[in-house]
């Protein structure tokens, strides 16, 4: 399926980074190793204006996390998500599932980070069979996979717990065991073509989104492990014990945002699902920098504070991809598979620890723009990684408060040529 880049209705037309010099500041004296002896370091503040917002549906499967829940977000649109799971056909120490002896359960392990109300009401989830076949690496945001609601296979209630243990319907376990116990050469292919897996659906959820964890989840300091299936049966003492664990063979999420997030006055929305990405170019005139030896260049974006009572996953990283040639793949694929050339971590307020702004080191890009031979590259600016969580942020744009508008600060020294 082809996923084309689309523009949000009413977004700004594509403009170049424009140079609007606010002023220069003296910043001290440097030694003779840079520029002229006793040269003063100065800085030029350049206004950055005009962004095009482009949109694409990012990946939603085989990531470090998957989403499940429902949030009515007044800023970023209403988001509904169901997690999709398909157990593997192997387990260490288990050759076959004995349905008259074994039972099977889902151990759903959730990340501590939540999206929704800070003090949530109990949220109800139900487990159904997925309504159609799916592949984790073919799942995209806003391309939903429906659940088959004709038969409930399990259910659980969640508030802020990190784990839910859910017994699964015995008839469904028998259907899975038929594949697990099969020793024929066609087992794997038939499993792929016939077994639809599970869909964990929010059925009584108010403003709460949780994130299933998988083995690739980063920064596991809680020792929670990852989401998995467990085969349970009585031990020699007659007590139910876990005989084996089965990892997910495939996983992902069916995520829908409606309506699409729209940028407010004075800001531009960014979403890590690639539903909202900034596209722009850096257009600088070398004549404006004659006689100036550039030392450093920093692009600054301020983060707009949201005035509501929702907890959102914390956006700590901004990413900039530099593209010099026409893409041979979709934008989402490119942003997902390629490391950004520029990135920065958000700067926090010293008093209340809130995230305030990003400072991106653009020195190399400015050098290339002023003195390089290549064409002016296209820049794609996004936030965080597309990792299965749902991140959102609004950056102040050129119509926001003057002291928070995006700016490029170029630090330089006057050369002898410039001083004449």
N, C-alpha and C positions, 0 to 999 in steps of 0.2 A: 504494500500500500504506500502510495506517495503522500508525504506530509509536506505541504507547501507552506512557505512563509506567508503570513497574512498581516495586514496592518489593522490595528484597532480603529474603529470609526472615530473620527474626530481627533486623532492624534496629530501632533505637529508635523509639518512637512520637514523633509530632510534638509537640515542646514549644516553648514560646516562649523567647526569650532571657530568662533569669531574672536578677533583680538580687540579687546577693549581695555586699554591700559589704565589701571586705576592710579598707579603711582609707583615711585621708586623709593627704596629705603637704603640708607647706608647701614652696613652690618658689621663693619670692623676692618681691620688691617690684616693682610696676608703677607707671607714672606716672599722672597724673590723666586721661589721655585715655581710659582704660578704667576704668569703675567709679569707686569712691570714691578720693580721693587716698591714696597710700601703701597701696593695697589689696594684700593678699598673694595670690599665685597659689597655688592648692591643687589637688590632684588626688584624684579618687575612683576606686578600682579596683573594677570590677564584674565578678563572675564570670559567664561565659557557659556555659550548659549546655543540653543537649538538642538533637539534630539529627535530622532525618529524611533518610535517604539514598534518593534516587530514581534510577532507571536508565532510560536510553534508548539505542538504538543510533545513534551519530553517523554522519555522512557518511564515506565511504571513497573517494570518487572526485573527480576534477578538483581536487585539492588541490596544495599545493606539493611534497609528497612522497608516495611510496607505499611500503608495507612489503613485504619478502620475507624469510622465514626462519622459524625456530622457536626458542622459548625456553621452558624449563620454569622458571617463576618461582615460587619457594616462597611468595612474599608476594602476588603479584597474579594468579596463575593462569597456566596454560600457554597461550601465544599462538602460533598458526600463521598465516602470511600468505603469499599469492601475489600478485605484481603482474600487472595486466592492462594490455595495450598494444594500440593500434590505430593504425597509421600513417596519416598524412594522404594525400590523393590529389593533392597538388601539391608541387612542389619547384622552387626557383629555378634556372633554367638547364637544366631537364630536362623535355622534352615527353613522352618515352616511355621505358619500360624495355625494353631489348633483351635478352631472356633468354639468347640465345646469345652475348652479349658482356658483359653486366653480371651481377654478383652483388650480393647485399644482405646487410647485417649490422646487428646491433644494437650500438650503443655505449651500454652501460648505465653511467651516471654516478651515483656514490653519495655521499651526504653523509658527512662525516668522523665525525659522531656515530653511535655504535653502541649496540645493546641486546644484552647477553649477556655472555659471559666476556671478561675483559680480555685473555687470551692464547688466542684461539680456535684450534681445529684447522681444517684446510681444510674449507670448506663447499661441497657440490656442489648446483648448481641445474640443472634441465632446463627447456627451453622446449617447450610444447605449444600446440596450438590450444585456445582456450577451449571449454568443453563446451556453452555456449549463448550466445545473444546477450545483450549487456549494454550499459548506458549509464553513463558515469562519474557523471553527476549523479543516478543512481538506485541507487548502491552504498551499502550501509550495513554497519557493523560487525556481525558475527554473522549475516549473511545471505550465506553463501558462494556463490561461482560456481565450479563444479567445472571441472577441466581434462579434455580429451579425451586420455587417456593412450595411445591406440592408435598414435600416431605422434610420435616425438621430433623436434623441428625444430631443436634446438640445445642446447648444454650448456656450462657453464663452472664453474670452481672459484674460490673467493674466500676470502681471509683478511681482511686489513685494507686491501687496495687500494681506490683510489677509482674505478677504471674497469675494465670488462670489455668486450672486443670479441668478439662472438659471430657467426660466419657462420651464416646461416639456410638451412634446407633448400631446395634448388632447386625442388622441386615446389610448395612453399608460395609461393615467390617468384613462380612462374608464375601461381598463383592470384591473388596480389595484383596482379601486372602486368596481368592481364586487366581489372581495374577501373581501374588507374592509366591505362592506355592508351585506355580507352574514351572516346569523344567524344560519346556520346549524352546527351540531356537527362535520362535516367532514371538516370544513373550514380550520383549521390550517394544517391538514395533506395534503389536496389538494394544499394549498399554497406552502408548502414545496416541493411537488412533481412536481408542474406544473409551478410555477412562477420563472423566471430566474433572475429577478432583473436587475440592471443597471451596465454598465461598462463605466467609465470615461477614455477616451483614449486620449493620446497626439497625435495630428494630424499635428501641425505646431510648434514644440518645438525644440529649439536649446540649448542644455546644460543647462537645467533647470529641477529640480526635486522639487516638493512641497509635503508637508505632511499634509493630512487631519487629523483633530483633532477629538477625540471622548471623551466621558464623563470621561474616565479613564486617560486622558492626565494629566501628572503631572505638578506641578509648574505653574499653570494658574494665572499669575500675570497681564495678559492683559485683563482679563474679556471678552474674545471673545466668550465664550461659546463653543459649539461643533457642528459638522456637523449634520444637521437635515433637514427634509422635512417640508414644510409649506403649509397649506390649506388656500387659499386666496379667498375672495369674497367681494362684495360691502357692506358697512355698511349702516346705515339708511340715511346717507348723500350722498350715492352713491360713496364714496371713497373706494378704495380697502384696505382691512385690513386683518390681519392675524387672522383667526378664531381658528386655532389650529396648534400645531406642532406635528410632528410624528418623533420619534427617529428611527435610523436604528435598525432593528431586527438583521441583520447580515451584516458584512462588512469584507473587507480585500483587498488584492492587488495581482495582477498578475505581478510578478517581474522576469525578465530574465537578467542575466549577461553573456555577451559573448564578447570575450573569457574569461575563468576563470582568475581571478587575479593571477599573478605569482610573487613570491618573487624576488626582484632585488638583484644584487650583494651587499653583505654587510648588508642585511636586511631580515626580515621575515614578511610577510603580515598577518594581522589579520582583520577579518570581523565579525561584530556583528550578521550577518545572519548565522553564523556557517559554511560558505563556506570555511573558513580558520581559523583553530584553532591549537595551538601548543599542542603537546603531548610529554611528557617527564617523566623522573623520577629523583629523587634526590638520588644519590648514594654516601654515605660518609663512610669513614673507621674510626671506633671509635679509632683505634690506633693513628691516626693523632691528636686526641684531648685528649690523656691521660695527666693528670695533669693540665687540663684547665677547669675552671668553666665558662660555657657559660652564658653570660649576655644578649646578644641580637644577632639576625641574620636578615639581611636585604638583599632581592634580588632586584637588581636595573636593570631596562631596560631603555635605552634612546630611545626617539622617533625621527625617521628620518624625517627631514623637507622636504616637497615636493616642488619642484621648478617648479610650474606652476601657472596659474591664476584662478584656480577653488576654490570656497568656498566649504568646506566639513563640515558636522555636527561635532562639536567639540568632540573629544574623551577625556573624563576626567577620565574614570574609567577602571581599569584592574581587571580581575576576575580570580581566580584560584580555580578549583574544584579538590578535592582530592578523588580519587576512589581506594578503596582497594579490591573490588571484581568485578567479571565480571558483566557487566551491563545486566539487564533484559529488557532493552528498548533501543531505538536508542540513540546515543550520543546527537543528537539535543534535544530529549525529556528530557533527563537527565539534560542537561545544562539549559534548559528552566524552568524546574519545581523545581530544587533544588538550594537552596541558596549557593553561593560559600563559602568555608571555609576561603578563604583569598581574600582580595580585597584592592585596594589602589587608592587614588585620585592623578592625575598627579600634579607634582610640576611645577610651572610657573617661567619663567624668570622674575627677579625683574625689568628689564629695559623695555622690550617690551611686557610682559605678555603672551608670547608664551609658549606652553606646552613643557617641556624639558624632563622629565623623570618620571618614577614610582619607588617608594620605597615600597616594599611589606614586611611586617613583617612576617618573616618565623621562628621566634624563636621556636614556638611550634612544627613546622614540623621538625626542626633540632634536637630538643630534642628527638622527637619520633624516628627519624632515627638513632640516636646514641645510645639511651638507651632503646627504646621500644622493644616489643616482636613481633609486627605485621610485616607482609611482607611489603617490600618497595612499597608505593602506586604509582599509575599512576597519573600524574598531567596534567590537561587540562587548558590551559591558553587562555582566550578570552578577548574581549573588550566590554564595555558598556552592555546594556541589549538588547535582541531581542524584541524591542518595536514597530516595524513598520517603524522606520526611518532607513536610510542606513548609517552606520558608517564604517570607514576604517582607518587603521593606519599601518605604517611599523615600526617595532622595529629593532634597530641596533643589528646585531648578532655578533658571535665571529670573523667574517672576516672584520668587520667594523673598523673605526678608533679606535686605542687602548684605548684611554681615554673614549670612549663611549661603549665599549663592555659590554655585560651583566656580572654581577659579584655578588657574594654572600659575604657580609661583615659580618664576625662573630666577635663579641666583647666578650672578655673573660678576666678572671684574672687567673694568675698562682696559683695553690694550693700548699700547702707545699710539696705534693708528686711530683708535677711538678718541684718545685724549687730545689729538691735534686740532 
